[in-house]
Amino acid sequence: MPVVRDLRVLLRLRDFRNLLAVRLLSQAADGVYQVALATYVVFSPEKQTSPAAIASTMAVLLLPYSAIGPFAGVLLDRWRRRQVFLYGNLLRAFLACVTGMLIVAQVPDWLFYASALSVTAVNRFVLAGLSASLPHVVGPGQLVTANALSPTAGTLAATAGGGLAFLVRLLADDADALVVLLGAGLYLTAALASLRLAVGLLGPDHPPGVLHPSVAEGVALTVRGMAEGLRHLASRREAARALTAMTMMRFCYGALFVMLLMLCRYSWSENEADGLALLGIAVGVSGAGFFTAAVVTPWLVGRLGPLGWITACSAGAAVLVPALGLFFTPEPMLAAAFVLGLATQGAKISTDTIVQSRVDDDYRGRVFSVYDVLFNVAFVGAAAVASLMLPVNGQSVPLILCVAALYAATAALLGRQRGRFT
């Protein structure tokens, strides 16, 4: 198969393999850490979770550090990205240990959230840097396949990390702190793996002797740099369209994710442990959808074009989400989780490819940081909307129909552009 052949070619590239190892370890740690937070906030027996509480939690954890996104992009376009991976993962390992100690100490919620926020804030630099670094380790003709393998493999690693966290949480009582410490160990391993990459390999490419800006200069550079990055993005219409579509699909995914949490907690189980097990199965099924997207996307992009494949993903979700979700039972909803994993990851691979191909390297860090901010704001906005529409048991026909309509609108808006970008 061509896909298998292309993957073999990529995996022969030493620098690509090393960058992939950093991604896998970093995102596996993210999966462990995120599940630890979710189970502590949503599935702790002493907590009575509501859609509004989930939305508030997401807002606390996502919105504040979304503001870091533009600053991360400007700094990523000046800092050596390999050093970001090294020191960023070391810092996250330390901060995750602090979070574990706070869980054991049963501190007030605001202090726990502050610690969790500090870990996820650093995450913005690492993930944006991973995406911006990829064109430095593969050729232009290999970007589609590299985007199919690298981010998808990272997502699968996060899913595997989350599965491991679920397992530890189910096997051990009061294991939230232990799971957080497991994540800290993986962050430390990711930092060590980054040492296999040369310091200057991943860019950014700028003249020697350029000094890092001071704090005040950095703020000014951020404002000016973001304005330049947005102007650059506005002149790259394919990239702008893809980012818009991906934001809408992320909103849909966020709304359905909150619904799934409430269904697992209150409709499909009689206790927290059973609900957590069901959520773990759903995450695994969605991960299978991510893997399928990695296999089929390069082939389909070659025939439909990146925008055409995003259109197909959105249109498929528009049809299958109501067809499967309106039953509000585990089996059809698990099938919907697979479909959404396939559609969301297929669209993301295509969007990454478009941005990397159409955005100049000098602006890539800033644009990927904007991309990241849009992801978070869309997810939190979806959680807020879902909190207004969902009953406690998670069963809302209007929410599913609204999500299906948004998927359909995204497909319709992109349909006219199908095949223009190759």
C-alpha positions as CSV (number, residue, x, y, z in Angstrom):
1,M,0.0,0.0,0.0
2,P,1.3,3.5,-0.8
3,V,0.5,4.7,2.8
4,V,2.6,1.9,4.3
5,R,5.4,2.6,1.9
6,D,5.4,6.4,2.7
7,L,5.4,5.6,6.5
8,R,8.4,3.4,6.1
9,V,10.2,6.2,4.3
10,L,9.4,8.7,7.1
11,L,10.4,6.3,9.8
12,R,13.9,5.9,8.2
13,L,14.5,9.6,8.9
14,R,16.3,9.8,12.2
15,D,15.3,13.3,13.1
16,F,11.7,12.6,12.3
17,R,11.8,9.6,14.6
18,N,13.4,11.6,17.4
19,L,10.8,14.4,17.1
20,L,8.0,11.8,17.0
21,A,9.4,10.2,20.2
22,V,9.2,13.6,22.0
23,R,5.6,14.0,20.8
24,L,4.6,10.5,21.8
25,L,6.0,10.8,25.3
26,S,4.7,14.4,25.8
27,Q,1.2,13.6,24.7
28,A,1.1,10.3,26.6
29,A,1.9,12.4,29.7
30,D,-0.9,14.9,28.7
31,G,-3.3,12.0,28.4
32,V,-2.4,10.7,31.9
33,Y,-2.6,14.2,33.4
34,Q,-5.9,15.2,31.8
35,V,-7.6,12.0,32.9
36,A,-6.3,12.5,36.4
37,L,-7.9,16.0,36.4
38,A,-11.1,14.8,34.9
39,T,-11.6,11.9,37.3
40,Y,-10.7,14.1,40.2
41,V,-13.2,16.8,39.2
42,V,-16.0,14.8,37.6
43,F,-15.9,11.3,39.0
44,S,-14.9,11.8,42.6
45,P,-17.7,10.3,44.8
46,E,-17.8,13.4,47.0
47,K,-18.4,15.8,44.0
48,Q,-21.9,16.2,42.5
49,T,-21.1,17.2,38.9
50,S,-23.4,19.1,36.7
51,P,-23.0,20.4,33.1
52,A,-22.4,23.9,34.5
53,A,-19.7,22.6,36.8
54,I,-18.0,20.9,33.9
55,A,-18.2,24.1,31.8
56,S,-16.8,26.1,34.7
57,T,-13.9,23.6,35.1
58,M,-13.1,23.8,31.4
59,A,-13.2,27.6,31.5
60,V,-10.8,27.8,34.4
61,L,-8.4,25.4,32.8
62,L,-8.6,26.5,29.2
63,L,-9.6,30.1,28.8
64,P,-6.8,31.8,30.9
65,Y,-4.0,30.0,29.2
66,S,-5.6,30.5,25.8
67,A,-4.4,34.1,26.2
68,I,-0.8,32.7,26.3
69,G,-1.2,31.3,22.8
70,P,-0.3,34.4,20.9
71,F,2.7,35.0,23.3
72,A,3.8,31.4,22.8
73,G,3.8,31.9,19.1
74,V,5.9,35.0,19.1
75,L,8.4,33.5,21.5
76,L,8.5,30.2,19.5
77,D,9.5,32.2,16.5
78,R,12.5,33.4,18.5
79,W,13.4,30.5,20.8
80,R,15.1,27.3,19.8
81,R,12.2,24.9,19.6
82,R,14.3,22.0,20.8
83,Q,15.1,23.9,24.0
84,V,11.3,24.5,24.4
85,F,10.8,20.8,24.4
86,L,13.6,20.2,26.9
87,Y,12.9,22.9,29.5
88,G,9.1,22.8,28.9
89,N,8.8,19.1,29.8
90,L,11.1,19.5,32.8
91,L,9.0,22.3,34.1
92,R,5.8,20.3,33.5
93,A,7.3,17.3,35.4
94,F,8.0,19.5,38.4
95,L,4.6,21.2,38.3
96,A,2.7,17.9,38.0
97,C,4.4,16.7,41.1
98,V,3.2,19.9,42.9
99,T,-0.4,19.1,41.7
100,G,-0.1,15.6,43.1
101,M,0.9,16.9,46.5
102,L,-2.0,19.4,46.4
103,I,-4.4,16.5,45.8
104,V,-3.1,14.6,48.7
105,A,-3.3,17.7,50.9
106,Q,-6.9,18.3,49.8
107,V,-6.4,22.0,49.4
108,P,-9.1,24.4,48.3
109,D,-10.3,24.0,44.7
110,W,-8.8,27.3,43.5
111,L,-5.3,26.3,44.5
112,F,-5.7,23.0,42.7
113,Y,-6.9,24.7,39.6
114,A,-4.0,27.2,39.7
115,S,-1.5,24.3,39.8
116,A,-3.3,22.5,37.0
117,L,-3.4,25.7,35.0
118,S,0.4,26.1,35.2
119,V,1.0,22.7,33.7
120,T,-1.4,23.2,30.8
121,A,0.0,26.7,30.2
122,V,3.4,25.2,29.4
123,N,1.6,22.7,27.2
124,R,0.8,25.5,24.7
125,F,4.5,26.0,24.0
126,V,5.3,22.4,23.5
127,L,2.3,21.5,21.2
128,A,2.7,24.6,19.0
129,G,6.4,23.9,18.8
130,L,5.9,20.3,17.7
131,S,3.7,21.4,14.8
132,A,5.9,24.2,13.7
133,S,9.0,21.9,13.8
134,L,7.7,19.2,11.5
135,P,8.7,20.8,8.2
136,H,12.3,20.9,9.5
137,V,12.5,17.1,9.6
138,V,10.6,16.1,6.5
139,G,10.4,17.3,2.9
140,P,7.5,19.3,1.4
141,G,6.2,16.3,-0.4
142,Q,6.1,14.3,2.8
143,L,4.0,16.7,4.9
144,V,0.6,15.1,4.3
145,T,1.9,11.7,5.4
146,A,3.9,13.2,8.2
147,N,0.8,15.0,9.5
148,A,-1.2,11.8,9.2
149,L,1.4,9.9,11.3
150,S,2.8,12.4,13.8
151,P,-0.2,14.3,15.3
152,T,-2.4,11.2,15.0
153,A,0.3,9.1,16.7
154,G,0.4,11.8,19.4
155,T,-3.3,11.6,19.8
156,L,-3.2,7.9,20.1
157,A,-0.4,8.2,22.7
158,A,-2.6,10.6,24.6
159,T,-5.4,8.1,24.4
160,A,-3.1,5.3,25.6
161,G,-1.9,7.5,28.4
162,G,-5.5,8.2,29.3
163,G,-6.3,4.5,29.2
164,L,-3.4,3.8,31.5
165,A,-4.6,6.5,33.9
166,F,-8.1,5.0,33.8
167,L,-6.7,1.6,34.6
168,V,-4.7,2.8,37.6
169,R,-7.6,4.8,38.8
170,L,-10.0,1.8,38.6
171,L,-7.5,-0.6,40.3
172,A,-6.5,1.6,43.2
173,D,-8.6,3.5,45.6
174,D,-7.9,7.3,45.9
175,A,-5.3,7.0,43.1
176,D,-5.6,10.5,41.7
177,A,-2.3,11.7,43.1
178,L,-0.6,8.5,41.9
179,V,-1.9,9.1,38.4
180,V,-0.6,12.6,38.4
181,L,2.8,11.4,39.4
182,L,2.8,8.9,36.6
183,G,2.2,11.8,34.2
184,A,5.2,13.7,35.8
185,G,7.4,10.7,35.1
186,L,6.4,10.7,31.4
187,Y,7.1,14.4,31.1
188,L,10.6,13.8,32.5
189,T,11.1,11.1,29.9
190,A,10.0,13.4,27.1
191,A,12.5,16.0,28.2
192,L,15.3,13.4,28.1
193,A,14.2,12.3,24.6
194,S,14.5,15.8,23.3
195,L,18.2,15.7,23.9
196,R,18.6,13.4,20.9
197,L,17.7,16.4,18.6
198,A,20.3,18.9,17.7
199,V,19.8,22.3,19.3
200,G,19.4,24.3,16.1
201,L,17.7,21.6,14.0
202,L,14.1,22.6,14.5
203,G,14.4,26.4,13.9
204,P,13.3,29.0,13.8
205,D,15.6,30.1,11.1
206,H,16.8,33.6,12.0
207,P,20.2,35.4,11.7
208,P,22.8,34.7,14.3
209,G,23.2,37.2,17.2
210,V,19.5,37.9,17.6
211,L,18.8,38.5,21.3
212,H,15.8,37.3,23.2
213,P,13.4,40.2,23.9
214,S,12.9,41.6,27.4
215,V,9.5,41.2,29.0
216,A,8.3,44.7,27.9
217,E,9.8,44.1,24.4
218,G,8.1,40.7,24.3
219,V,4.7,42.2,25.0
220,A,5.1,44.8,22.2
221,L,6.5,42.2,19.9
222,T,3.5,39.9,20.6
223,V,1.0,42.6,19.7
224,R,2.8,43.6,16.6
225,G,3.7,40.1,15.7
226,M,0.2,38.8,16.0
227,A,-1.1,41.6,13.8
228,E,1.5,40.6,11.2
229,G,0.6,36.9,11.6
230,L,-3.1,37.5,11.2
231,R,-2.4,39.6,8.1
232,H,-0.3,36.8,6.7
233,L,-3.1,34.3,7.5
234,A,-5.7,36.5,5.8
235,S,-3.6,36.4,2.6
236,R,-3.5,32.6,2.8
237,R,-7.2,31.9,2.2
238,E,-7.0,28.1,2.1
239,A,-5.4,28.2,5.6
240,A,-8.0,30.6,6.9
241,R,-10.9,28.5,5.6
242,A,-9.4,25.4,7.1
243,L,-8.9,27.0,10.5
244,T,-12.5,28.3,10.4
245,A,-13.9,24.9,9.6
246,M,-11.7,23.2,12.2
247,T,-12.9,25.6,14.9
248,M,-16.6,24.8,14.1
249,M,-15.9,21.1,14.2
250,R,-14.1,21.5,17.5
251,F,-17.1,23.3,18.9
252,C,-19.3,20.4,17.9
253,Y,-16.9,17.9,19.4
254,G,-16.8,19.8,22.7
255,A,-20.6,19.9,23.1
256,L,-20.8,16.2,22.5
257,F,-17.9,15.5,24.9
258,V,-19.8,17.2,27.7
259,M,-22.9,15.2,26.8
260,L,-20.9,12.0,26.9
261,L,-19.5,12.8,30.4
262,M,-23.0,13.3,31.8
263,L,-24.3,10.2,30.1
264,C,-21.5,8.1,31.6
265,R,-21.9,9.6,35.0
266,Y,-25.7,9.6,35.4
267,S,-27.5,7.7,32.6
268,W,-25.4,4.6,31.9
269,S,-24.1,3.7,35.3
270,E,-25.1,3.4,38.9
271,N,-21.8,4.5,40.4
272,E,-18.7,6.5,39.6
273,A,-16.5,3.4,38.9
274,D,-18.9,2.1,36.3
275,G,-19.2,5.5,34.7
276,L,-15.5,5.9,34.6
277,A,-15.1,2.5,32.9
278,L,-17.6,3.5,30.2
279,L,-15.9,6.7,29.6
280,G,-12.6,4.8,29.2
281,I,-14.2,2.5,26.6
282,A,-15.5,5.6,24.7
283,V,-12.1,7.2,24.7
284,G,-10.6,3.9,23.3
285,V,-13.2,3.7,20.6
286,S,-12.6,7.3,19.6
287,G,-8.9,6.5,19.5
288,A,-9.6,3.8,17.0
289,G,-11.3,6.5,14.9
290,F,-8.1,8.6,15.1
291,F,-6.0,5.6,13.9
292,T,-8.4,5.0,11.0
293,A,-8.1,8.6,10.0
294,A,-4.3,8.3,10.0
295,V,-4.5,5.4,7.6
296,V,-7.1,6.7,5.1
297,T,-6.4,10.5,5.1
298,P,-3.3,10.5,2.9
299,W,-5.1,8.5,0.2
300,L,-8.3,10.6,0.4
301,V,-6.5,13.9,0.4
302,G,-4.7,12.8,-2.7
303,R,-8.2,12.4,-4.4
304,L,-10.3,15.1,-2.8
305,G,-7.7,17.7,-1.7
306,P,-7.4,18.7,1.9
307,L,-10.4,21.0,1.9
308,G,-12.4,18.4,0.1
309,W,-11.6,15.8,2.8
310,I,-12.5,18.2,5.6
311,T,-15.8,18.8,3.8
312,A,-16.4,15.0,3.6
313,C,-15.6,14.6,7.3
314,S,-18.0,17.3,8.3
315,A,-20.8,16.1,6.1
316,G,-20.4,12.5,7.4
317,A,-20.6,13.7,11.0
318,A,-23.7,15.8,10.1
319,V,-25.5,12.6,9.0
320,L,-24.2,10.1,11.5
321,V,-24.3,12.1,14.7
322,P,-28.1,12.3,14.9
323,A,-28.5,8.8,13.4
324,L,-26.5,7.3,16.2
325,G,-26.8,9.8,19.0
326,L,-30.5,10.2,19.3
327,F,-30.8,6.7,20.8
328,F,-29.0,7.9,24.0
329,T,-27.7,4.3,24.6
330,P,-24.1,3.2,25.0
331,E,-23.7,1.0,21.8
332,P,-24.9,3.6,19.2
333,M,-23.1,6.4,21.1
334,L,-19.8,4.4,21.0
335,A,-20.2,4.1,17.3
336,A,-20.7,7.8,17.1
337,A,-17.5,8.2,19.2
338,F,-15.6,6.3,16.5
339,V,-17.2,8.4,13.7
340,L,-16.3,11.7,15.5
341,G,-12.7,10.4,16.1
342,L,-12.3,9.7,12.4
343,A,-13.9,12.9,11.2
344,T,-12.2,15.2,13.7
345,Q,-8.7,13.7,13.2
346,G,-9.1,13.5,9.5
347,A,-10.0,17.2,9.4
348,K,-7.2,18.1,11.7
349,I,-4.6,16.3,9.6
350,S,-5.8,18.2,6.6
351,T,-5.8,21.5,8.4
352,D,-2.3,21.0,9.7
353,T,-1.1,20.2,6.2
354,I,-2.7,23.3,4.7
355,V,-1.3,25.6,7.4
356,Q,2.2,24.2,7.1
357,S,2.1,24.4,3.3
358,R,0.6,27.8,3.0
359,V,2.1,29.7,6.0
360,D,5.8,30.9,5.8
361,D,8.1,29.5,8.5
362,D,8.6,32.9,10.0
363,Y,4.9,33.0,10.9
364,R,4.3,29.3,11.6
365,G,4.7,29.5,15.4
366,R,2.2,32.4,15.6
367,V,-0.3,30.8,13.3
368,F,-0.2,27.5,15.1
369,S,-0.7,29.4,18.4
370,V,-3.7,31.1,17.0
371,Y,-4.9,27.7,15.9
372,D,-4.5,26.4,19.4
373,V,-6.4,29.4,21.0
374,L,-9.3,28.8,18.6
375,F,-9.4,25.2,19.6
376,N,-9.6,26.1,23.3
377,V,-12.1,28.9,23.0
378,A,-14.3,26.7,20.8
379,F,-14.2,23.9,23.3
380,V,-15.0,26.1,26.3
381,G,-17.8,27.8,24.3
382,A,-19.3,24.5,23.4
383,A,-19.2,23.4,27.1
384,A,-21.0,26.7,28.1
385,V,-23.7,26.1,25.5
386,A,-24.0,22.5,26.4
387,S,-24.4,23.5,30.1
388,L,-27.5,25.6,29.1
389,M,-29.1,22.8,27.0
390,L,-28.2,19.6,28.8
391,P,-30.3,18.1,31.7
392,V,-28.4,16.3,34.4
393,N,-28.8,12.9,32.7
394,G,-27.2,14.3,29.5
395,Q,-30.0,13.4,27.2
396,S,-30.8,16.4,24.9
397,V,-32.3,16.1,21.5
398,P,-32.0,19.8,20.7
399,L,-28.2,19.7,21.4
400,I,-27.7,16.8,19.0
401,L,-29.7,18.5,16.3
402,C,-27.9,21.8,16.7
403,V,-24.5,20.0,16.5
404,A,-25.6,18.2,13.3
405,A,-26.7,21.5,11.8
406,L,-23.3,23.1,12.5
407,Y,-21.5,20.1,10.9
408,A,-23.8,20.5,7.9
409,A,-23.2,24.2,7.7
410,T,-19.4,23.7,7.8
411,A,-19.6,21.2,4.9
412,A,-21.8,23.5,2.9
413,L,-19.4,26.5,3.4
414,L,-16.4,24.4,2.3
415,G,-18.2,22.6,-0.5
416,R,-17.5,25.4,-3.0
417,Q,-13.8,25.2,-2.4
418,R,-13.5,21.5,-2.9
419,G,-10.5,20.5,-5.0
420,R,-9.0,24.0,-5.3
421,F,-6.2,23.3,-2.9
422,T,-3.9,20.4,-3.7
